[in-house]
Amino acid sequence: MTITRVALITPPYHSGVVESAGTWLNVGFVYIAGALRAAGYEADYYDAMSLWHTWPQIRQRIEAFRPDVVATTAFTASIVDAVKLLAFAKGINPAIVTVLGNVHPTFCYDEVLQADHAAVDFIVRGEGEVTLPALLDCLNGGNDPQKIDGLAFYRDGKVVATPKAPYIQDLDTLPTAWDLVEWPIYRYRAKNDARLAIVSSSRGCLQKCSFCSQQLFWAQTWRARSPENFVAELEMLSNRYGVQVAMLADEIPTLDRERWVRILDLMIERRVDVKLLMETRVDDILRDADIMHKYRAAGVEHIYVGVEAGSQETLDLFRKDTKVEQSKAAIDIINNADIVSETSFVLGMPDDTPESIAATVELAKHYNPDMAFFLAIAPWPYAELYPQLEEYVGTKDYRKYNLVEPVIKPKGMTMAELERELGKAAQKFYMHKFRNLDALTPWKREFMLAVFDILINNSYLAGQMRAMMKEGNEMPPDVVKLLRAIKQHASSEPSPLAPIP
């Protein structure tokens, strides 16, 4: 069989975490599809996850495209469905070559292949733009895949892993396949369903967070696209595909201040009509306090910084390399720039109690971000922190490793009790926020009303928050007031997009 057609399919996994805010495309597949086409292969970008397709619909798409290869992607929570997808493809046509990539299989390839080598032919470890076309060329040439760096596969009763592939250095040269994206489905619910893209201006992470996968995946390296190349892509996405909002997939887009300032200046000079959502480090916000007006003028309207913990002891355990007071200062800087601030707290550690979680909520109120999420720590089996948490792991069901469902059982709580406490934390924080809406600027107030609507109607927190209300036998008066405000807000249909000053 000569390989010519490759189906890139996201597994139909859902947890209700990021999905509540909108529909997010897989930018990795945009790059992989571009690389495949540049190598002479025909690619189908099929986002079964975002389309909420069922297995019969997935079968129809596979049968219609008739791929020679089906490739999918898996973070830890989606690995079960990713393997199921590849087995499903084999059931349609046993001759299909199946490929699995992304963070979880990069590190857990031995576990995956030992258990599921009948479904998974090859695992791409690390970046796939060079490795996947090289693998397909190798197969077409009848050569041995063991000669290709960055692979793992099962052969003669054992797992074979080839040497690690080098990282791609010149990101500007990577081809993309934006034309394969089914654009109408990608939207940002918090902004009147604005058309949403996920973009990448850099790859890598230099931090050493002990619970995180990214610093391991990128081996504490960082590479960046040129400002001109990146901003030109945003212009193209706006002009050609009607993109209104773009979220940066980068861990630290702001690492190189000179480069980042150039990006902001180009966005301002060219009047690029795309709002930016982004994540960055507390340190970089403190460093950039003097240029936050440029962030705002360039269209940056939402910044996430990872606070992660309420105590310095836990921050040190997580190896965040920041101080508690620095997090407060960074959030103040973002708020003072009239940019939406967001953070998260990783809870559910072995020593956590209802009291310690309640104290974290009070600290969150003190930090005063616009949005805060109280997440259940997920001990990735390859993370540096895992050995310290292993004895407290309450489930090995990877589908639950989604930062919402508890995986660790604290010493003094059941996992069900922990889940309830996380729900209470969110409810208490957002009730505090929405009692103080009048302190916000008009556009932020509109945005936060949209957020609250999502939280109680479309988010993973909806059930927990409603359950909290039922426990009191009646809905609290302040919640009733807020619900009425939301109803009026929805009927008037204002635009929550922040104007560029």
TATA-V236772 format. One line per field, one symbol per residue. phi: phi as a letter, one per 20 degrees, with the letter a starting at -180 (. if undefined). psi: psi as a letter, one per 40 degrees, with the letter a starting at -180 (. if undefined). burial: # if it has 24 or more other ideal C-beta (glycine too) atoms within 12 Angstrom, else .. A space follows every 10 residues. Layout:
phi = ???
psi = ???
burial = ???
This chain:
phi = .eeccceecf ffeccnefff erddeeffff ffffffffen deccecefff flfeffffgg ffffelfecd dccbegfdff ffffffffff ffbgffedcc bnfffgedff ffffecffed fbdeenfdfe ffgfffffff emeegfeefn dbbdblmbed cegfffffee ffeffccffe feggeebdff cllgfcddcc dbcpbefcgf ddeffffell dbccffgfff fffffffffe dmfdccdfff fbfegefgff fffffffffe lfeceddbdb eggffffege cfffgffeof cbcdcefmbe dfffgffflf mcdgffffff ffffffemdf dcbbcednfg efcgffffff fffffffmff cbcddefdeg fdfffggfdg fdfebdfffe edmdefdedf fdbeffffff ffffgfffff fffefcfffe fgffffffff ffgffedcdf egfffffgff fembfggffg ffffffffff felfeefffe f
psi = hhhdhhhhhi ighheecddd eahhigdddd ddddddddee ihihhhgddd efiidddddd dddddfidhh hiihiddedd dddddddddd ddheehhhhh aadddddfdd dddddfeddh dihhhaiedd dddddddddd efiheeehif iiihhfeihh hiihiiihdg ddehiifdee hgddehihde fffihhihih eihiheifhe eidddddeff ihiiiidddd dddddddddd efhdhhhhei dgdedhdddd ddddddddde fhfhihhiia iddddddede fddddddeeh ehhhhgddie iddddddefd fiiddddddd ddddddefih hiiihhifid eiiddddddd dddddddfid hihhihhhgh eeideddeed eeheiehdde feedhhdhhi deiidddddd dddddddddd dddeefdeei iddddddddd dddddedeie eddddddddd deeihidddd dddddddddd defihehhih .
burial = ..######## ########## ########## #######.#. ########## #.#....##. ##..#.#### ########## ########## .#...##### ########## ###..##.## ########## #########. ....#..### ####....## ##..#.##.. #..#####.# ###.###### ##.####### #######.## #########. #####.#.## #####.##.. #.######## #######.## ####.###.. .######### ########.. ##.####### ########## #..##.##.# .#.#.##### #####.#### ########## ##...###.# #.###.#### ########## ######..#. .###...### ########## ..#.#..### ########## ####..#..# #.######## ######.### ##.##..##. ........#. .##.##..#. .....###.. .
